[in-house]
């Protein structure tokens, strides 16, 4: 038994301990079978999180507005949402997008209304605020979970004020 994860998957066997964790597992199945957009839409319809922050190492953006229509922007938005604890600097995002930094900035401006860097900072700030409001995790732990975006607790505090 492992008390930390929200749900456990071992090959063809999946288990969840309770109603909410069963919803988490169901949304994971939907995302795998039909894509993240449908999983977000279902989560939004259920008024729940796409993936709840838990004691797992994973951290994904909770239910967000619909994905942008533009394929490159959508790919980057999805990547950011599921890699909040990873390296999301301009070089990483432009490599993933396959476009120049300048072109990615233009695309984000047109489809998101903000630069990629501002988008990443906003999403990380929202995730940090959510963790601080909905868990008993201390600020330094939240800072470590989003380490590449907020290397110190002071950076999170400054972002939230």
N, C-alpha and C positions, 0 to 999 in steps of 0.2 A: 504494500500500500504506500502511495506517495500522496501526502496531504496537500502539497503545494499547488499542483496544476489545477486549472479550472476544469479541464477534461483530459482524458488520456486516450491515446490511440496507439494500438500495438498491432500492426499488420491489418488484418481484416476485422479486428475487434476494437470497438470504441466504447467508452463508458463515461458517464457524467453523473455527478452526485447531486441531484436536485433539479428543480424546474429551470432555474436561470442558467445553470451550466448546460443543461440539455438544449436550451435555446442557442447558447454559444456554439455547441457542437453542431447543431442543425445549420446554423449560419455558415460554419466552416465547410460543411458538406455542400451547401448551395454555392458558395464561392468557388470551390474546387470543380463542381460539375457544370456550373452555368456562368461563372465569372464574378468578379468583384462588384460590378454595377448592380446585378440582380441581388446579390447578398446585401448591399447597402440599401437598396430599395425595400427589401423585405424587413431589414432591421428598422428602417425608418417607419414602415407601416406598423411594426410591433412596438414602436417607440422604445427601442432598446439600443444598446451599443452593438456595432458590428463585431468588435472583439473587446470584451471587458479587460481592463488592466487587471492582472492578477499577480500571483507569485511566480508566473512564468517569465522567462527572459524576454519573450516576445512583447512587442509594444506596437500596436497599430492605431492609426487614427480612427477615432470613433466616427459615428455616422456623420458624413459630410454632405455638402450640397452635391447635386448630381455631377458626375464626371463631365469634364469638358468634351465637346464634340470632336475637337481636333485630336487626332491619334497620338501625336508626339506629346502634346500637353497632357493628355489623359494618362499616357504611360509614365510620365514624370510625376504627376500628382499621385498616382497609385503607388509608385515606388517610394515616394516621400512618406506616404501614409503608412506603409508597412516596414519602413526602415528608419524610424525616428531616432533610433540609437546608433545609426550608422553615419558614415561620412557622406554628407549631402552638400559638399561645397560645389562651386561652379564647375570645376573641372570634372568632377564625378557626374554631375547631372548632364553636362553637355556631351560627355562620352556616351552615356546611356541614351541620350536623345539622338545622337548622331548629327548634331547641328552645332554651329558656332555659338559661343556665349552670347554674342549680340543678337543672333537670330532667336535664340531661346528666350531672351529678355523681351524681344518684340512679340513673340507668340504668347508669352505669359501676360504681357500687358494687354493684348487684344482679347484673350480668352479668360483670364483670371482677374485682370484689373490691377495686378501688382507684379513686381519683379519676382523671379524665382527665389532670391535670397529672402525677400520679405515674406513670401509664402511659407518657406521652410521655417522661418522664425515664428510666424503666427501659429502654424500648426504645432510646433514644439511648445510654444507658450500655452496654447489651449490644452495640450496633453499634460503639461506640468500642472496647470491650474486644476484640471480634472483629477489628477492623482492626489494633489494636496487637499482637495475638497472631499473626495470620496474614499480616501484610505487613511490609515493612521501612519502612513510612511512619513518619516521625518524628511525635512528639506534636503539634507545631504544625500539621502538615498534616491530621492527624485532626481536630484542633480546628476547622480551617477548613471541613472537609467537613461538619461538624455545627454550623456556625457559629451558627445561631440558637438552638440548644439549649445549646451549650457555647462561649461566645464566646472563651474563653481556655483554653490548655492546663491551667492550674491547676484550672479547673473540672472537666475530665476526670479529672485526677489525684485530686482530692478525691472524685469520684464512684466511682472504682475502688478507693479505699482503704477 
